[in-house]
Structures are given as C-alpha cells and as structure tokens.
Amino acid sequence: MKQRNRTNNRPSHAVYLVEGEGESAFWTKIGSAWQHEDGDGFNISLSAVPLTGRLVIRKRQPKAEGGAGQ
C-alpha cells in the first residue's frame, strides 16, 4: 500500500483529546494525522496518550489572515 511521506507534507487532520460534554467540553490538541493516499486510513502522531476522555480527529482549518485582534 502506497502512503504519503508525512515528513514532506502538512498533516491533513488535527487530533484532539476531548473531556466533558456539550458547551462545557474542554478540547486539547494532542497530535496530527496524515490521510493515506487511498483514503482508507491515517498515520497518526501523538504528543500525549490520554487515559481518559475521547479522541476526536478533525480536518485542519486554514489559519485566518491577519491574526487575532486585527
């Protein structure tokens, strides 16, 4: 199976630890994911491995131009 070389590509997704439910949920980014070229899987790199909570993988969003406060 052919996979993308993740060292040369930006991750396609972000990995979050989510604790709690609804509006009071606390999201912490703990890693990144690179989608396989065939679309059937991911390579995942985590900076932490949680014991509780749940993992959520979301597509990366482009950063807003100009930054906050402008």
PDB file of N, H, CA, C and O in Angstrom:
ATOM      1  N   MET A   1       0.854  -1.175   0.000  1.00  0.00           N
ATOM      2  CA  MET A   1       0.000   0.000   0.000  1.00  0.00           C
ATOM      3  C   MET A   1       0.901   1.241   0.000  1.00  0.00           C
ATOM      4  O   MET A   1       1.813   1.351   0.820  1.00  0.00           O
ATOM      5  N   LYS A   2       0.646   2.153  -0.904  1.00  0.00           N
ATOM      6  H   LYS A   2      -0.095   2.064  -1.570  1.00  0.00           H
ATOM      7  CA  LYS A   2       1.419   3.379  -1.017  1.00  0.00           C
ATOM      8  C   LYS A   2       0.876   4.423  -0.050  1.00  0.00           C
ATOM      9  O   LYS A   2      -0.333   4.647   0.011  1.00  0.00           O
ATOM     10  N   GLN A   3       1.773   5.067   0.712  1.00  0.00           N
ATOM     11  H   GLN A   3       2.755   4.885   0.662  1.00  0.00           H
ATOM     12  CA  GLN A   3       1.374   6.095   1.665  1.00  0.00           C
ATOM     13  C   GLN A   3       2.163   7.365   1.392  1.00  0.00           C
ATOM     14  O   GLN A   3       3.262   7.318   0.838  1.00  0.00           O
ATOM     15  N   ARG A   4       1.596   8.500   1.783  1.00  0.00           N
ATOM     16  H   ARG A   4       0.703   8.538   2.233  1.00  0.00           H
ATOM     17  CA  ARG A   4       2.293   9.772   1.633  1.00  0.00           C
ATOM     18  C   ARG A   4       3.474   9.834   2.583  1.00  0.00           C
ATOM     19  O   ARG A   4       3.435   9.278   3.680  1.00  0.00           O
ATOM     20  N   ASN A   5       4.514  10.511   2.154  1.00  0.00           N
ATOM     21  H   ASN A   5       4.546  10.963   1.263  1.00  0.00           H
ATOM     22  CA  ASN A   5       5.661  10.749   3.019  1.00  0.00           C
ATOM     23  C   ASN A   5       5.314  11.912   3.932  1.00  0.00           C
ATOM     24  O   ASN A   5       5.337  13.063   3.497  1.00  0.00           O
ATOM     25  N   ARG A   6       4.997  11.637   5.176  1.00  0.00           N
ATOM     26  H   ARG A   6       4.979  10.702   5.530  1.00  0.00           H
ATOM     27  CA  ARG A   6       4.496  12.669   6.073  1.00  0.00           C
ATOM     28  C   ARG A   6       5.541  13.712   6.441  1.00  0.00           C
ATOM     29  O   ARG A   6       5.177  14.780   6.932  1.00  0.00           O
ATOM     30  N   THR A   7       6.837  13.442   6.221  1.00  0.00           N
ATOM     31  H   THR A   7       7.132  12.574   5.822  1.00  0.00           H
ATOM     32  CA  THR A   7       7.842  14.436   6.548  1.00  0.00           C
ATOM     33  C   THR A   7       7.824  15.596   5.562  1.00  0.00           C
ATOM     34  O   THR A   7       8.303  16.681   5.891  1.00  0.00           O
ATOM     35  N   ASN A   8       7.283  15.397   4.357  1.00  0.00           N
ATOM     36  H   ASN A   8       6.894  14.515   4.089  1.00  0.00           H
ATOM     37  CA  ASN A   8       7.258  16.446   3.347  1.00  0.00           C
ATOM     38  C   ASN A   8       5.889  17.086   3.178  1.00  0.00           C
ATOM     39  O   ASN A   8       5.746  18.009   2.376  1.00  0.00           O
ATOM     40  N   ASN A   9       4.888  16.629   3.902  1.00  0.00           N
ATOM     41  H   ASN A   9       5.004  15.879   4.553  1.00  0.00           H
ATOM     42  CA  ASN A   9       3.530  17.131   3.746  1.00  0.00           C
ATOM     43  C   ASN A   9       2.979  17.608   5.078  1.00  0.00           C
ATOM     44  O   ASN A   9       3.283  17.053   6.133  1.00  0.00           O
ATOM     45  N   ARG A  10       2.165  18.643   5.005  1.00  0.00           N
ATOM     46  H   ARG A  10       1.918  19.094   4.148  1.00  0.00           H
ATOM     47  CA  ARG A  10       1.465  19.097   6.209  1.00  0.00           C
ATOM     48  C   ARG A  10       0.394  18.081   6.558  1.00  0.00           C
ATOM     49  O   ARG A  10      -0.178  17.454   5.667  1.00  0.00           O
ATOM     50  N   PRO A  11       0.113  17.911   7.852  1.00  0.00           N
ATOM     51  CA  PRO A  11      -0.948  16.970   8.225  1.00  0.00           C
ATOM     52  C   PRO A  11      -2.295  17.436   7.693  1.00  0.00           C
ATOM     53  O   PRO A  11      -2.557  18.636   7.605  1.00  0.00           O
ATOM     54  N   SER A  12      -3.135  16.488   7.343  1.00  0.00           N
ATOM     55  H   SER A  12      -2.922  15.513   7.415  1.00  0.00           H
ATOM     56  CA  SER A  12      -4.462  16.808   6.817  1.00  0.00           C
ATOM     57  C   SER A  12      -5.485  16.992   7.929  1.00  0.00           C
ATOM     58  O   SER A  12      -6.527  17.613   7.717  1.00  0.00           O
ATOM     59  N   HIS A  13      -5.196  16.456   9.121  1.00  0.00           N
ATOM     60  H   HIS A  13      -4.350  15.952   9.294  1.00  0.00           H
ATOM     61  CA  HIS A  13      -6.136  16.488  10.232  1.00  0.00           C
ATOM     62  C   HIS A  13      -5.405  16.798  11.545  1.00  0.00           C
ATOM     63  O   HIS A  13      -4.198  16.586  11.661  1.00  0.00           O
ATOM     64  N   ALA A  14      -6.145  17.295  12.513  1.00  0.00           N
ATOM     65  H   ALA A  14      -7.126  17.468  12.418  1.00  0.00           H
ATOM     66  CA  ALA A  14      -5.637  17.510  13.869  1.00  0.00           C
ATOM     67  C   ALA A  14      -6.317  16.505  14.794  1.00  0.00           C
ATOM     68  O   ALA A  14      -7.476  16.147  14.585  1.00  0.00           O
ATOM     69  N   VAL A  15      -5.591  16.052  15.818  1.00  0.00           N
ATOM     70  H   VAL A  15      -4.649  16.343  15.988  1.00  0.00           H
ATOM     71  CA  VAL A  15      -6.129  15.098  16.789  1.00  0.00           C
ATOM     72  C   VAL A  15      -6.288  15.822  18.122  1.00  0.00           C
ATOM     73  O   VAL A  15      -5.355  16.463  18.604  1.00  0.00           O
ATOM     74  N   TYR A  16      -7.479  15.713  18.713  1.00  0.00           N
ATOM     75  H   TYR A  16      -8.238  15.192  18.321  1.00  0.00           H
ATOM     76  CA  TYR A  16      -7.791  16.385  19.973  1.00  0.00           C
ATOM     77  C   TYR A  16      -8.218  15.378  21.031  1.00  0.00           C
ATOM     78  O   TYR A  16      -8.843  14.363  20.724  1.00  0.00           O
ATOM     79  N   LEU A  17      -7.873  15.670  22.278  1.00  0.00           N
ATOM     80  H   LEU A  17      -7.365  16.494  22.528  1.00  0.00           H
ATOM     81  CA  LEU A  17      -8.442  14.999  23.438  1.00  0.00           C
ATOM     82  C   LEU A  17      -9.620  15.853  23.872  1.00  0.00           C
ATOM     83  O   LEU A  17      -9.461  17.055  24.084  1.00  0.00           O
ATOM     84  N   VAL A  18     -10.795  15.259  24.008  1.00  0.00           N
ATOM     85  H   VAL A  18     -10.923  14.282  23.835  1.00  0.00           H
ATOM     86  CA  VAL A  18     -11.986  15.999  24.430  1.00  0.00           C
ATOM     87  C   VAL A  18     -12.452  15.415  25.758  1.00  0.00           C
ATOM     88  O   VAL A  18     -12.716  14.219  25.875  1.00  0.00           O
ATOM     89  N   GLU A  19     -12.548  16.298  26.761  1.00  0.00           N
ATOM     90  H   GLU A  19     -12.334  17.270  26.666  1.00  0.00           H
ATOM     91  CA  GLU A  19     -13.027  15.903  28.084  1.00  0.00           C
ATOM     92  C   GLU A  19     -14.294  16.680  28.379  1.00  0.00           C
ATOM     93  O   GLU A  19     -14.331  17.898  28.200  1.00  0.00           O
ATOM     94  N   GLY A  20     -15.329  15.996  28.826  1.00  0.00           N
ATOM     95  H   GLY A  20     -15.300  15.007  28.971  1.00  0.00           H
ATOM     96  CA  GLY A  20     -16.603  16.639  29.108  1.00  0.00           C
ATOM     97  C   GLY A  20     -17.531  16.541  27.914  1.00  0.00           C
ATOM     98  O   GLY A  20     -17.208  15.932  26.894  1.00  0.00           O
ATOM     99  N   GLU A  21     -18.697  17.159  28.071  1.00  0.00           N
ATOM    100  H   GLU A  21     -18.959  17.654  28.899  1.00  0.00           H
ATOM    101  CA  GLU A  21     -19.738  17.082  27.045  1.00  0.00           C
ATOM    102  C   GLU A  21     -20.282  18.466  26.722  1.00  0.00           C
ATOM    103  O   GLU A  21     -20.232  19.371  27.556  1.00  0.00           O
ATOM    104  N   GLY A  22     -20.797  18.626  25.520  1.00  0.00           N
ATOM    105  H   GLY A  22     -20.838  17.891  24.843  1.00  0.00           H
ATOM    106  CA  GLY A  22     -21.501  19.840  25.119  1.00  0.00           C
ATOM    107  C   GLY A  22     -20.656  21.099  25.211  1.00  0.00           C
ATOM    108  O   GLY A  22     -19.460  21.090  24.920  1.00  0.00           O
ATOM    109  N   GLU A  23     -21.310  22.192  25.624  1.00  0.00           N
ATOM    110  H   GLU A  23     -22.281  22.199  25.861  1.00  0.00           H
ATOM    111  CA  GLU A  23     -20.656  23.505  25.692  1.00  0.00           C
ATOM    112  C   GLU A  23     -19.523  23.552  26.712  1.00  0.00           C
ATOM    113  O   GLU A  23     -18.624  24.384  26.592  1.00  0.00           O
ATOM    114  N   SER A  24     -19.551  22.672  27.711  1.00  0.00           N
ATOM    115  H   SER A  24     -20.282  21.996  27.808  1.00  0.00           H
ATOM    116  CA  SER A  24     -18.516  22.690  28.751  1.00  0.00           C
ATOM    117  C   SER A  24     -17.345  21.759  28.426  1.00  0.00           C
ATOM    118  O   SER A  24     -16.444  21.601  29.250  1.00  0.00           O
ATOM    119  N   ALA A  25     -17.343  21.140  27.241  1.00  0.00           N
ATOM    120  H   ALA A  25     -18.075  21.268  26.572  1.00  0.00           H
ATOM    121  CA  ALA A  25     -16.256  20.238  26.856  1.00  0.00           C
ATOM    122  C   ALA A  25     -14.957  21.022  26.706  1.00  0.00           C
ATOM    123  O   ALA A  25     -14.958  22.162  26.240  1.00  0.00           O
ATOM    124  N   PHE A  26     -13.850  20.399  27.106  1.00  0.00           N
ATOM    125  H   PHE A  26     -13.849  19.474  27.484  1.00  0.00           H
ATOM    126  CA  PHE A  26     -12.530  21.011  27.018  1.00  0.00           C
ATOM    127  C   PHE A  26     -11.728  20.257  25.965  1.00  0.00           C
ATOM    128  O   PHE A  26     -11.506  19.054  26.097  1.00  0.00           O
ATOM    129  N   TRP A  27     -11.287  20.965  24.908  1.00  0.00           N
ATOM    130  H   TRP A  27     -11.468  21.943  24.800  1.00  0.00           H
ATOM    131  CA  TRP A  27     -10.553  20.371  23.796  1.00  0.00           C
ATOM    132  C   TRP A  27      -9.067  20.712  23.915  1.00  0.00           C
ATOM    133  O   TRP A  27      -8.705  21.874  24.096  1.00  0.00           O
ATOM    134  N   THR A  28      -8.208  19.693  23.813  1.00  0.00           N
ATOM    135  H   THR A  28      -8.502  18.748  23.666  1.00  0.00           H
ATOM    136  CA  THR A  28      -6.759  19.883  23.847  1.00  0.00           C
ATOM    137  C   THR A  28      -6.160  19.208  22.619  1.00  0.00           C
ATOM    138  O   THR A  28      -6.355  18.011  22.409  1.00  0.00           O
ATOM    139  N   LYS A  29      -5.428  19.976  21.804  1.00  0.00           N
ATOM    140  H   LYS A  29      -5.270  20.949  21.974  1.00  0.00           H
ATOM    141  CA  LYS A  29      -4.781  19.381  20.629  1.00  0.00           C
ATOM    142  C   LYS A  29      -3.593  18.555  21.108  1.00  0.00           C
ATOM    143  O   LYS A  29      -2.710  19.064  21.799  1.00  0.00           O
ATOM    144  N   ILE A  30      -3.579  17.271  20.735  1.00  0.00           N
ATOM    145  H   ILE A  30      -4.296  16.858  20.174  1.00  0.00           H
ATOM    146  CA  ILE A  30      -2.501  16.391  21.186  1.00  0.00           C
ATOM    147  C   ILE A  30      -1.768  15.719  20.028  1.00  0.00           C
ATOM    148  O   ILE A  30      -0.869  14.911  20.259  1.00  0.00           O
ATOM    149  N   GLY A  31      -2.134  16.037  18.789  1.00  0.00           N
ATOM    150  H   GLY A  31      -2.865  16.693  18.601  1.00  0.00           H
ATOM    151  CA  GLY A  31      -1.437  15.396  17.686  1.00  0.00           C
ATOM    152  C   GLY A  31      -1.945  15.797  16.321  1.00  0.00           C
ATOM    153  O   GLY A  31      -2.774  16.695  16.171  1.00  0.00           O
ATOM    154  N   SER A  32      -1.414  15.096  15.327  1.00  0.00           N
ATOM    155  H   SER A  32      -0.740  14.367  15.449  1.00  0.00           H
ATOM    156  CA  SER A  32      -1.753  15.352  13.928  1.00  0.00           C
ATOM    157  C   SER A  32      -1.943  14.028  13.208  1.00  0.00           C
ATOM    158  O   SER A  32      -1.461  12.987  13.654  1.00  0.00           O
ATOM    159  N   ALA A  33      -2.660  14.084  12.080  1.00  0.00           N
ATOM    160  H   ALA A  33      -3.052  14.930  11.718  1.00  0.00           H
ATOM    161  CA  ALA A  33      -2.902  12.882  11.281  1.00  0.00           C
ATOM    162  C   ALA A  33      -2.714  13.205   9.807  1.00  0.00           C
ATOM    163  O   ALA A  33      -3.050  14.292   9.337  1.00  0.00           O
ATOM    164  N   TRP A  34      -2.164  12.225   9.092  1.00  0.00           N
ATOM    165  H   TRP A  34      -1.891  11.342   9.474  1.00  0.00           H
ATOM    166  CA  TRP A  34      -1.958  12.329   7.656  1.00  0.00           C
ATOM    167  C   TRP A  34      -2.785  11.245   6.995  1.00  0.00           C
ATOM    168  O   TRP A  34      -2.607  10.063   7.288  1.00  0.00           O
ATOM    169  N   GLN A  35      -3.695  11.637   6.101  1.00  0.00           N
ATOM    170  H   GLN A  35      -3.840  12.598   5.863  1.00  0.00           H
ATOM    171  CA  GLN A  35      -4.552  10.660   5.437  1.00  0.00           C
ATOM    172  C   GLN A  35      -3.760   9.898   4.381  1.00  0.00           C
ATOM    173  O   GLN A  35      -2.957  10.488   3.658  1.00  0.00           O
ATOM    174  N   HIS A  36      -3.984   8.588   4.290  1.00  0.00           N
ATOM    175  H   HIS A  36      -4.636   8.109   4.877  1.00  0.00           H
ATOM    176  CA  HIS A  36      -3.346   7.772   3.263  1.00  0.00           C
ATOM    177  C   HIS A  36      -3.864   8.191   1.890  1.00  0.00           C
ATOM    178  O   HIS A  36      -4.995   8.659   1.759  1.00  0.00           O
ATOM    179  N   GLU A  37      -3.039   8.020   0.886  1.00  0.00           N
ATOM    180  H   GLU A  37      -2.121   7.639   0.993  1.00  0.00           H
ATOM    181  CA  GLU A  37      -3.428   8.393  -0.478  1.00  0.00           C
ATOM    182  C   GLU A  37      -4.681   7.677  -0.937  1.00  0.00           C
ATOM    183  O   GLU A  37      -5.469   8.241  -1.697  1.00  0.00           O
ATOM    184  N   ASP A  38      -4.884   6.433  -0.487  1.00  0.00           N
ATOM    185  H   ASP A  38      -4.244   5.975   0.130  1.00  0.00           H
ATOM    186  CA  ASP A  38      -6.070   5.690  -0.912  1.00  0.00           C
ATOM    187  C   ASP A  38      -7.314   6.077  -0.118  1.00  0.00           C
ATOM    188  O   ASP A  38      -8.407   5.595  -0.417  1.00  0.00           O
ATOM    189  N   GLY A  39      -7.165   6.943   0.893  1.00  0.00           N
ATOM    190  H   GLY A  39      -6.278   7.335   1.136  1.00  0.00           H
ATOM    191  CA  GLY A  39      -8.294   7.428   1.668  1.00  0.00           C
ATOM    192  C   GLY A  39      -8.837   6.445   2.688  1.00  0.00           C
ATOM    193  O   GLY A  39      -9.851   6.720   3.330  1.00  0.00           O
ATOM    194  N   ASP A  40      -8.177   5.295   2.850  1.00  0.00           N
ATOM    195  H   ASP A  40      -7.354   5.072   2.329  1.00  0.00           H
ATOM    196  CA  ASP A  40      -8.693   4.254   3.741  1.00  0.00           C
ATOM    197  C   ASP A  40      -8.077   4.249   5.134  1.00  0.00           C
ATOM    198  O   ASP A  40      -8.391   3.362   5.929  1.00  0.00           O
ATOM    199  N   GLY A  41      -7.217   5.198   5.456  1.00  0.00           N
ATOM    200  H   GLY A  41      -6.962   5.918   4.810  1.00  0.00           H
ATOM    201  CA  GLY A  41      -6.601   5.188   6.785  1.00  0.00           C
ATOM    202  C   GLY A  41      -5.789   6.440   7.036  1.00  0.00           C
ATOM    203  O   GLY A  41      -5.755   7.356   6.215  1.00  0.00           O
ATOM    204  N   PHE A  42      -5.130   6.461   8.199  1.00  0.00           N
ATOM    205  H   PHE A  42      -5.158   5.716   8.865  1.00  0.00           H
ATOM    206  CA  PHE A  42      -4.342   7.612   8.622  1.00  0.00           C
ATOM    207  C   PHE A  42      -3.043   7.147   9.268  1.00  0.00           C
ATOM    208  O   PHE A  42      -2.986   6.067   9.856  1.00  0.00           O
ATOM    209  N   ASN A  43      -2.007   7.963   9.155  1.00  0.00           N
ATOM    210  H   ASN A  43      -2.054   8.840   8.677  1.00  0.00           H
ATOM    211  CA  ASN A  43      -0.841   7.879  10.020  1.00  0.00           C
ATOM    212  C   ASN A  43      -1.061   8.937  11.084  1.00  0.00           C
ATOM    213  O   ASN A  43      -1.355  10.088  10.763  1.00  0.00           O
ATOM    214  N   ILE A  44      -0.921   8.561  12.350  1.00  0.00           N
ATOM    215  H   ILE A  44      -0.683   7.626  12.611  1.00  0.00           H
ATOM    216  CA  ILE A  44      -1.216   9.470  13.454  1.00  0.00           C
ATOM    217  C   ILE A  44       0.021   9.632  14.322  1.00  0.00           C
ATOM    218  O   ILE A  44       0.675   8.650  14.673  1.00  0.00           O
ATOM    219  N   SER A  45       0.339  10.880  14.669  1.00  0.00           N
ATOM    220  H   SER A  45      -0.192  11.677  14.384  1.00  0.00           H
ATOM    221  CA  SER A  45       1.432  11.203  15.571  1.00  0.00           C
ATOM    222  C   SER A  45       0.847  11.935  16.771  1.00  0.00           C
ATOM    223  O   SER A  45       0.211  12.977  16.614  1.00  0.00           O
ATOM    224  N   LEU A  46       1.063  11.387  17.984  1.00  0.00           N
ATOM    225  H   LEU A  46       1.580  10.541  18.111  1.00  0.00           H
ATOM    226  CA  LEU A  46       0.526  11.988  19.205  1.00  0.00           C
ATOM    227  C   LEU A  46       1.661  12.456  20.098  1.00  0.00           C
ATOM    228  O   LEU A  46       2.690  11.788  20.202  1.00  0.00           O
ATOM    229  N   SER A  47       1.478  13.613  20.751  1.00  0.00           N
ATOM    230  H   SER A  47       0.642  14.156  20.667  1.00  0.00           H
ATOM    231  CA  SER A  47       2.443  14.096  21.731  1.00  0.00           C
ATOM    232  C   SER A  47       2.056  13.654  23.133  1.00  0.00           C
ATOM    233  O   SER A  47       2.835  13.820  24.071  1.00  0.00           O
ATOM    234  N   ALA A  48       0.858  13.091  23.288  1.00  0.00           N
ATOM    235  H   ALA A  48       0.225  12.955  22.526  1.00  0.00           H
ATOM    236  CA  ALA A  48       0.376  12.574  24.569  1.00  0.00           C
ATOM    237  C   ALA A  48      -0.590  11.433  24.289  1.00  0.00           C
ATOM    238  O   ALA A  48      -1.251  11.403  23.251  1.00  0.00           O
ATOM    239  N   VAL A  49      -0.665  10.497  25.224  1.00  0.00           N
ATOM    240  H   VAL A  49      -0.129  10.522  26.068  1.00  0.00           H
ATOM    241  CA  VAL A  49      -1.621   9.395  25.116  1.00  0.00           C
ATOM    242  C   VAL A  49      -2.545   9.480  26.327  1.00  0.00           C
ATOM    243  O   VAL A  49      -2.129   9.172  27.444  1.00  0.00           O
ATOM    244  N   PRO A  50      -3.790   9.892  26.117  1.00  0.00           N
ATOM    245  CA  PRO A  50      -4.699  10.103  27.246  1.00  0.00           C
ATOM    246  C   PRO A  50      -5.185   8.792  27.858  1.00  0.00           C
ATOM    247  O   PRO A  50      -5.334   7.779  27.175  1.00  0.00           O
ATOM    248  N   LEU A  51      -5.427   8.845  29.167  1.00  0.00           N
ATOM    249  H   LEU A  51      -5.307   9.668  29.721  1.00  0.00           H
ATOM    250  CA  LEU A  51      -6.001   7.706  29.872  1.00  0.00           C
ATOM    251  C   LEU A  51      -7.515   7.813  29.954  1.00  0.00           C
ATOM    252  O   LEU A  51      -8.210   6.803  30.060  1.00  0.00           O
ATOM    253  N   THR A  52      -8.025   9.039  29.904  1.00  0.00           N
ATOM    254  H   THR A  52      -7.460   9.859  29.818  1.00  0.00           H
ATOM    255  CA  THR A  52      -9.467   9.273  29.957  1.00  0.00           C
ATOM    256  C   THR A  52      -9.854  10.228  28.837  1.00  0.00           C
ATOM    257  O   THR A  52      -8.989  10.761  28.142  1.00  0.00           O
ATOM    258  N   GLY A  53     -11.139  10.441  28.666  1.00  0.00           N
ATOM    259  H   GLY A  53     -11.841  10.008  29.231  1.00  0.00           H
ATOM    260  CA  GLY A  53     -11.624  11.317  27.606  1.00  0.00           C
ATOM    261  C   GLY A  53     -11.748  10.552  26.306  1.00  0.00           C
ATOM    262  O   GLY A  53     -11.668   9.324  26.282  1.00  0.00           O
ATOM    263  N   ARG A  54     -11.943  11.289  25.225  1.00  0.00           N
ATOM    264  H   ARG A  54     -12.007  12.287  25.244  1.00  0.00           H
ATOM    265  CA  ARG A  54     -12.077  10.649  23.916  1.00  0.00           C
ATOM    266  C   ARG A  54     -11.215  11.399  22.902  1.00  0.00           C
ATOM    267  O   ARG A  54     -10.930  12.585  23.069  1.00  0.00           O
ATOM    268  N   LEU A  55     -10.809  10.699  21.859  1.00  0.00           N
ATOM    269  H   LEU A  55     -11.040   9.736  21.723  1.00  0.00           H
ATOM    270  CA  LEU A  55     -10.035  11.311  20.788  1.00  0.00           C
ATOM    271  C   LEU A  55     -10.976  11.710  19.667  1.00  0.00           C
ATOM    272  O   LEU A  55     -11.878  10.958  19.297  1.00  0.00           O
ATOM    273  N   VAL A  56     -10.752  12.910  19.131  1.00  0.00           N
ATOM    274  H   VAL A  56     -10.019  13.520  19.432  1.00  0.00           H
ATOM    275  CA  VAL A  56     -11.527  13.407  18.000  1.00  0.00           C
ATOM    276  C   VAL A  56     -10.537  13.834  16.929  1.00  0.00           C
ATOM    277  O   VAL A  56      -9.595  14.576  17.210  1.00  0.00           O
ATOM    278  N   ILE A  57     -10.745  13.371  15.707  1.00  0.00           N
ATOM    279  H   ILE A  57     -11.510  12.769  15.479  1.00  0.00           H
ATOM    280  CA  ILE A  57      -9.899  13.747  14.578  1.00  0.00           C
ATOM    281  C   ILE A  57     -10.722  14.636  13.663  1.00  0.00           C
ATOM    282  O   ILE A  57     -11.789  14.246  13.190  1.00  0.00           O
ATOM    283  N   ARG A  58     -10.203  15.858  13.417  1.00  0.00           N
ATOM    284  H   ARG A  58      -9.336  16.175  13.801  1.00  0.00           H
ATOM    285  CA  ARG A  58     -10.916  16.848  12.604  1.00  0.00           C
ATOM    286  C   ARG A  58     -10.007  17.326  11.475  1.00  0.00           C
ATOM    287  O   ARG A  58      -8.791  17.421  11.643  1.00  0.00           O
ATOM    288  N   LYS A  59     -10.612  17.628  10.318  1.00  0.00           N
ATOM    289  H   LYS A  59     -11.600  17.552  10.181  1.00  0.00           H
ATOM    290  CA  LYS A  59      -9.847  18.229   9.223  1.00  0.00           C
ATOM    291  C   LYS A  59      -9.256  19.544   9.700  1.00  0.00           C
ATOM    292  O   LYS A  59      -9.897  20.310  10.420  1.00  0.00           O
ATOM    293  N   ARG A  60      -8.008  19.792   9.280  1.00  0.00           N
ATOM    294  H   ARG A  60      -7.488  19.170   8.696  1.00  0.00           H
ATOM    295  CA  ARG A  60      -7.368  21.066   9.623  1.00  0.00           C
ATOM    296  C   ARG A  60      -8.076  22.201   8.909  1.00  0.00           C
ATOM    297  O   ARG A  60      -8.494  22.058   7.760  1.00  0.00           O
ATOM    298  N   GLN A  61      -8.210  23.325   9.588  1.00  0.00           N
ATOM    299  H   GLN A  61      -7.870  23.441  10.521  1.00  0.00           H
ATOM    300  CA  GLN A  61      -8.807  24.521   9.007  1.00  0.00           C
ATOM    301  C   GLN A  61      -7.691  25.509   8.686  1.00  0.00           C
ATOM    302  O   GLN A  61      -6.737  25.621   9.456  1.00  0.00           O
ATOM    303  N   PRO A  62      -7.786  26.223   7.575  1.00  0.00           N
ATOM    304  CA  PRO A  62      -6.759  27.229   7.265  1.00  0.00           C
ATOM    305  C   PRO A  62      -6.753  28.318   8.324  1.00  0.00           C
ATOM    306  O   PRO A  62      -7.800  28.716   8.833  1.00  0.00           O
ATOM    307  N   LYS A  63      -5.549  28.794   8.651  1.00  0.00           N
ATOM    308  H   LYS A  63      -4.698  28.470   8.238  1.00  0.00           H
ATOM    309  CA  LYS A  63      -5.440  29.866   9.638  1.00  0.00           C
ATOM    310  C   LYS A  63      -5.990  31.158   9.059  1.00  0.00           C
ATOM    311  O   LYS A  63      -5.824  31.442   7.873  1.00  0.00           O
ATOM    312  N   ALA A  64      -6.652  31.945   9.916  1.00  0.00           N
ATOM    313  H   ALA A  64      -6.788  31.715  10.879  1.00  0.00           H
ATOM    314  CA  ALA A  64      -7.223  33.229   9.485  1.00  0.00           C
ATOM    315  C   ALA A  64      -6.103  34.210   9.168  1.00  0.00           C
ATOM    316  O   ALA A  64      -5.086  34.241   9.861  1.00  0.00           O
ATOM    317  N   GLU A  65      -6.284  35.001   8.135  1.00  0.00           N
ATOM    318  H   GLU A  65      -7.110  34.976   7.572  1.00  0.00           H
ATOM    319  CA  GLU A  65      -5.309  36.024   7.758  1.00  0.00           C
ATOM    320  C   GLU A  65      -5.313  37.155   8.772  1.00  0.00           C
ATOM    321  O   GLU A  65      -6.373  37.539   9.267  1.00  0.00           O
ATOM    322  N   GLY A  66      -4.148  37.689   9.084  1.00  0.00           N
ATOM    323  H   GLY A  66      -3.287  37.377   8.681  1.00  0.00           H
ATOM    324  CA  GLY A  66      -4.057  38.863   9.952  1.00  0.00           C
ATOM    325  C   GLY A  66      -4.008  38.559  11.432  1.00  0.00           C
ATOM    326  O   GLY A  66      -3.620  39.434  12.206  1.00  0.00           O
ATOM    327  N   GLY A  67      -4.376  37.377  11.865  1.00  0.00           N
ATOM    328  H   GLY A  67      -4.692  36.667  11.236  1.00  0.00           H
ATOM    329  CA  GLY A  67      -4.309  37.020  13.279  1.00  0.00           C
ATOM    330  C   GLY A  67      -5.398  37.661  14.102  1.00  0.00           C
ATOM    331  O   GLY A  67      -6.222  38.408  13.576  1.00  0.00           O
ATOM    332  N   ALA A  68      -5.409  37.376  15.389  1.00  0.00           N
ATOM    333  H   ALA A  68      -4.739  36.769  15.817  1.00  0.00           H
ATOM    334  CA  ALA A  68      -6.443  37.879  16.303  1.00  0.00           C
ATOM    335  C   ALA A  68      -6.230  39.358  16.592  1.00  0.00           C
ATOM    336  O   ALA A  68      -5.098  39.841  16.620  1.00  0.00           O
ATOM    337  N   GLY A  69      -7.319  40.062  16.803  1.00  0.00           N
ATOM    338  H   GLY A  69      -8.239  39.669  16.780  1.00  0.00           H
ATOM    339  CA  GLY A  69      -7.245  41.459  17.209  1.00  0.00           C
ATOM    340  C   GLY A  69      -7.042  42.445  16.080  1.00  0.00           C
ATOM    341  O   GLY A  69      -6.838  43.632  16.336  1.00  0.00           O
ATOM    342  N   GLN A  70      -7.092  41.995  14.846  1.00  0.00           N
ATOM    343  H   GLN A  70      -7.259  41.031  14.638  1.00  0.00           H
ATOM    344  CA  GLN A  70      -6.920  42.923  13.731  1.00  0.00           C
ATOM    345  C   GLN A  70      -8.167  43.011  12.913  1.00  0.00           C
ATOM    346  O   GLN A  70      -8.208  43.747  11.928  1.00  0.00           O
TER     347      GLN A  70
END
